[in-house]
Amino acid sequence: MDDLRPPLYEQLAARVPRTPATWLLIIANLLVFAAMLGQGAGLRHTDNAVQLAWGANFGPATKDGEWWRLGSALFLHFGLLHLALNMLSLWDGGRLVERMYGHGRFLALFFAAGLAGNLLSLIVQGDRAISGGAS
């Protein structure tokens, strides 16, 4: 006997037709990137000074009490390709996760995973790299 139920993604889309949290995060990232372009960031690569000024994760600054960098770095990208790939991933995976867990839990997962990832980046890279993004 054939299974007549629609695939999982179609079931989720019928249950939660809109994904405003995913779009909110994408728009926030795009606005931050546009603002950074206006402040000297580049399309292909951004000078480290600009990234640091906007809150990139960097061992000496973050460990010196600027822990907010673990969160602000979630919205920073080092060029158009970095931004595009992260936003494509967020659009593709975010809509699925938001439909599975709901808007609020999706945002909580996004921020928890991003903060944990930036903390891990801080531990692994230490004082050697400036990092940003939520991937």
QUIHU-V736852 format. One record per run of one state. SS is the DSSP state (H for helix, E for strand, C for the rest). FROM is the first residue (numbers start at 0). LEN is the number of residues. Records with the same first field share a line. If there is no record, write none. Layout:
BEGIN
SS=FROM-LEN, FROM-LEN
END
This chain:
BEGIN
C=0-7, 15-4, 38-9, 53-3, 63-5, 75-4, 101-1, 125-4, 131-4
H=7-8, 19-19, 47-6, 58-5, 68-7, 79-22, 102-23
E=56-2, 129-2
END
